[in-house]
Amino acid sequence: MTFSFRGVLADAVTLWRTDRDLMWPIAGAFLFLPLLGLFLLVTMSGIQLPEGGDREQTREVINTFLLSNLGWMGLIIALTEFGGLVLLSLYLRRGETVGAVLLASLQRLIPFFLIGIVVNTLVQLGTYLLFVPAIYVFGRTWMMGVAFAAEPTRGAWQAMVRGFQLSEKNGWKIGFFALGLGLFIVATALSIGIVIFAIAAPLVAGSQAAASLVFVPIALLVTVSWVFFTLVRIALYRRLGGSINGM
């Protein structure tokens, strides 16, 4: 099936403008707050990356931080995964109340999380070959989680098969599109983040409490980027023929 990436982006913008009253409380509770908690956790832990960018030492510092905060990290991952599933379900399962979507998402969270692990594993295997094959694998698997969220009667395996079918003959296009969009979003967010830190640095003056407040707009920026990327996935899923419930 042919489709227009410009049309996908236009659809995502339209989705952005609809159901804002429902979307933002969910994004705030299950994306913004966990991300802000992560930033504060990193700040309060006093983690210091080695100078010179030594990879081995950097990996050791990060692993030590993760192991010492395993419980918090698990909670943050669970909340953000849940938030991602709820956002997908909110737009793809029309006619259901927010309460029903929240309950269904909670019941289906573990399979959704496992699909994410399978997708990440496949992409990682692609990177071991070369970077380019990983892009194709990503393009063929990007719709799997969306397909799972779209229909409550679809199991994890059926959703992965469905997502693979939807990307047929479009693996490269979807992969490069998602990669390009992701890089653009990350570059834009980093640029804005650098400006925020540059403005806030003189005002913080070594105060940890003041420094923590700087992470509020950063967490909001990441949340907005996450939400829009999710809406692009939904718009692409619908364009590929996966729309349901009259959408």
C-alpha positions in Angstrom: 0.0 0.0 0.0 1.3 3.5 -0.9 1.0 6.3 1.6 2.2 9.8 2.1 4.4 10.6 5.0 3.3 14.2 4.7 -0.2 12.9 5.2 0.9 10.9 8.2 2.3 14.0 9.8 -0.8 16.0 9.0 -2.9 13.3 10.6 -0.7 13.3 13.7 -1.2 17.0 14.0 -5.0 16.5 13.7 -4.8 13.9 16.4 -2.8 16.3 18.5 -5.7 18.7 18.4 -8.4 16.2 19.3 -9.1 14.8 22.7 -6.6 17.1 24.4 -8.7 17.1 27.6 -8.3 13.3 27.8 -4.7 13.1 26.5 -2.9 15.5 28.7 -4.0 14.2 32.1 -2.8 10.7 31.0 0.4 12.0 29.6 1.0 14.1 32.7 0.4 11.3 35.1 2.1 8.4 33.4 4.8 10.1 31.3 5.6 13.6 32.7 5.7 12.7 36.4 7.8 9.4 35.9 10.3 11.3 33.7 10.5 14.1 36.2 11.1 11.6 38.9 13.9 10.0 36.9 15.6 13.3 36.4 15.3 14.1 40.1 16.6 10.6 41.0 19.7 11.2 38.9 20.2 14.6 40.4 19.9 13.5 44.0 22.0 10.4 43.5 25.0 12.6 42.7 26.0 10.5 39.7 29.2 11.8 38.1 30.2 10.7 34.6 34.0 10.3 34.1 35.8 13.0 32.3 37.2 12.3 28.9 34.2 10.1 27.9 35.8 6.8 28.7 33.2 4.2 27.6 34.1 1.5 30.1 34.1 3.8 33.0 30.8 5.5 31.9 29.2 2.1 31.5 30.3 1.1 35.0 29.0 4.3 36.5 25.6 3.9 34.8 25.3 0.2 35.7 26.1 1.0 39.4 23.4 3.7 39.4 20.8 1.4 37.8 21.6 -1.5 40.2 21.4 0.8 43.3 18.0 2.2 42.1 16.5 -0.9 40.6 13.2 -0.6 42.3 12.7 3.0 41.3 13.8 2.3 37.7 11.3 -0.6 37.5 8.5 1.6 38.7 9.4 4.4 36.2 9.6 1.9 33.3 6.2 0.3 34.3 4.5 3.7 34.5 5.8 5.0 31.2 5.0 1.7 29.4 1.5 1.9 30.9 1.2 5.5 29.8 2.3 4.6 26.2 -0.2 1.8 26.0 -3.1 4.0 27.3 -2.3 6.7 24.8 -2.4 4.3 21.9 -5.6 2.7 23.2 -7.2 6.1 23.8 -7.0 7.0 20.1 -7.4 3.5 18.6 -10.3 2.2 20.7 -13.1 4.7 20.2 -16.4 4.3 22.1 -14.8 3.2 25.3 -14.6 5.2 28.5 -11.3 6.4 29.9 -11.8 4.1 32.9 -12.3 1.1 30.6 -9.2 2.0 28.6 -7.1 2.3 31.8 -8.4 -1.0 33.2 -7.8 -2.8 29.9 -4.3 -1.3 29.5 -3.4 -2.5 33.0 -4.6 -6.0 32.2 -2.6 -6.1 28.9 0.5 -4.3 30.1 2.8 -7.3 30.4 2.2 -8.6 26.9 2.7 -5.0 25.6 6.0 -4.8 27.5 7.1 -8.2 26.1 6.3 -7.0 22.5 8.6 -4.0 23.2 11.4 -6.4 24.4 11.0 -8.5 21.3 11.1 -5.5 19.0 14.2 -4.1 20.7 15.9 -7.4 20.6 15.3 -7.8 16.9 16.6 -4.3 16.2 19.6 -4.9 18.3 20.3 -8.1 16.3 20.1 -6.0 13.2 22.7 -3.6 14.5 25.1 -6.5 15.1 25.0 -7.1 11.3 25.2 -3.5 10.2 23.3 -0.3 11.1 21.3 -0.3 7.8 19.6 -3.7 8.4 18.5 -2.4 11.8 16.6 0.4 10.1 14.7 -2.2 8.0 13.9 -4.4 11.0 12.7 -1.3 12.9 10.4 -0.4 10.0 8.9 -3.9 9.9 8.3 -4.1 13.7 7.3 -0.5 14.5 3.5 -1.2 14.1 3.5 -4.3 16.3 2.8 -2.5 19.6 0.2 -0.3 18.0 -1.6 -3.3 16.5 -1.7 -4.9 20.0 -3.2 -1.7 21.5 -5.8 -1.4 18.8 -7.8 -4.4 19.5 -8.3 -6.0 22.9 -9.1 -9.4 21.4 -5.7 -9.6 19.6 -3.0 -11.5 21.5 0.6 -10.6 21.5 1.7 -13.0 18.8 -1.3 -12.0 16.6 -0.4 -8.4 17.0 3.2 -9.0 16.0 2.1 -10.8 12.9 -0.4 -8.1 12.1 2.2 -5.3 12.6 4.6 -7.2 10.3 1.9 -7.6 7.7 1.0 -3.9 7.8 4.6 -2.9 7.0 4.9 -5.3 4.0 6.8 -3.6 1.1 7.3 -0.5 3.2 9.9 -1.6 5.7 12.6 0.7 4.4 10.3 3.7 4.0 8.9 3.3 7.5 12.3 2.7 9.0 14.0 5.7 7.5 10.9 7.9 8.2 10.8 6.9 11.8 14.6 7.3 12.2 14.6 10.8 10.5 11.6 11.9 12.6 13.2 10.6 15.8 16.5 12.3 15.1 14.7 15.6 14.3 12.7 15.4 17.5 15.8 14.5 19.6 17.9 17.3 18.0 15.1 19.8 18.6 14.6 18.7 22.2 18.3 18.8 22.9 18.7 22.3 21.4 15.8 23.6 23.5 17.2 21.8 26.6 20.6 23.3 26.1 19.1 26.8 25.9 17.1 26.1 29.1 20.2 24.9 31.0 22.2 27.9 29.7 19.6 30.3 31.0 19.0 28.5 34.3 22.7 27.8 35.2 23.4 31.3 36.5 20.1 31.4 38.4 20.6 28.0 40.1 23.8 29.1 41.9 24.7 25.7 43.2 21.3 25.1 44.9 20.1 21.5 44.4 16.5 22.5 45.0 16.7 25.2 42.3 18.5 22.8 40.0 15.6 20.3 40.4 13.1 22.9 39.1 15.1 23.2 35.9 14.1 19.6 35.1 10.4 20.5 35.1 10.4 22.1 31.6 12.9 19.4 30.4 10.5 16.6 31.5 7.6 18.5 29.8 9.6 18.8 26.6 10.4 15.1 26.6 6.7 14.3 27.3 5.5 16.4 24.4 8.0 14.8 22.1 7.0 11.3 23.3 3.3 12.1 22.7 3.8 13.4 19.2 5.9 10.4 18.3 3.1 8.2 19.5 0.5 10.1 17.5 2.7 9.6 14.4 2.7 5.8 15.0 -1.1 5.9 15.3 -1.5 8.0 12.2 0.8 5.6 10.2 -1.1 2.6 11.5 -4.3 4.0 10.3 -2.8 4.9 6.9 -1.5 1.3 6.5 -5.0 0.0 6.8 -5.1 -0.8 10.5 -7.8 1.6 11.5 -10.7 0.3 13.6 -13.9 1.5 15.2 -14.7 3.7 12.3 -11.5 5.7 12.5 
